[in-house]
């Protein structure tokens, strides 16, 4: 007769084995795909309400994950925004003031911590493909750099096969050039639409969805002109090409059997590449798409209204990866625990900070949005608002400029070019940010409160532009070389 304890022991052995397997699975860090589009606004995704554009894979990702309605970049400029995404700090604290390439030469301070390097030191294979737009490489180092035409999104996805199939957990930074404006930026003739990277011969494996100008949806901040519609049609086509690349990437992850082990994030670095969005801190420039599908499909078909920021991404992804960090190392905070919540408490405030786009485009702005109220501080408000070279040359802008038009979309040209020092908006009642409340007596208390919070934010994030408040000098350096 077998002793009772022997039978119990025999039964417990497979239980402990199963427990060990479960714990091992739970302890395995997820793969991470960070898909960062270039100049994609909220205006051009089916899952965000556009009924014309074809984005089936983005829409599917939203159905299988969480769609954020109030996600914000901190600066509507490519390089500046990307530095924030990968450091969890505002660009004014890391030296990432504007474009890194060519003569602009802005660069993140040596010694800054970055997401890829932290993940690498914790056992991840880190890989990037497509747009980089960061410096120095010593800060933003990746194990693997994959090469492919950054407009050819399906070819980009296929180039990632070795990374997806790797034994290690991987971090894939996937960055197409689409839907950024294409070269040449100056059209000939002047009213020809930019190509947004589209070309007559197409791209390998891509089904070229084309759109008629009369069918596109013109956002209210843009002029409803033939030139603008023609450019939006090209922009839509470029977005649909991104969508197909995302679809191929998702299919490859599924084929590798890693769908349930992979965190997938879709977002854009800044808003649509039209005047009134990109390079501005108005909502079309900084309120952007963010779709997250977490492993094991813990949250499906959810909509989250929390105000989150690109400065939150690095701590969020570190938390998903199970990597310990000190919260004070970053300016952002993790939002991983609120994915399944519609209106979580404590997520009602975001900040933005723009300094430069191109070197010659000095126009620092600081922003706080709290609940429905938004304050913009135009630090260089006495200057005419500067244009990025591609936006100035665009047929959309030139159609107004050459005809001496009074209006550009929902704003007058004069209001767009010459801004007041403070702009205060009630976004619940003025989503287009047309009615500046900063001089209204009934809003004076709100204005002063938001100014105080903006100043506190600047102090907390080591913002050199803090000295512009009444020429104060709490963070002013000695001004001499040591």
Secondary structure, DSSP 8 states (H G I E B T S, - for coil): ---HHHHHHHHHHHHHHHHHHHHHHHHS--EEEEEEESS--GGG-GGGT-SSS--HHHHHHHHHSEEEEEEE-SSSSHHHHHHHHHHSS-HHHHT--S--STTT-----TT---HHHHHHHTT-EEEEEE------TTTS--SEEE---TT-HHHHHHTTHHHHT-SS-EEEEEE--TTS--S-SS-SSTTS---TT--TT--TT-------GGGS---TTS---HHHHHHHHHHHHHHHHHHHHHHHHHHHHHHTT-GGGEEEEEEESSS-SSTTTTTS-SHHHHEEEEEEE-GGG-S-SEEEEEEEEGGGHHHHHHHHTT----GGG-SS---GGGTT-SS-TT--EEEEEE--SSTT----EEEEEETTEEEEEETTTTS-----HHHHHSHHHHHHHTTT-SEETTEEHHHHHS--SEEEEETTT-TT--S--TT-GGGHHHHHHHHHHHHHHHHHTT-GGGGGSTT--TT---SS--
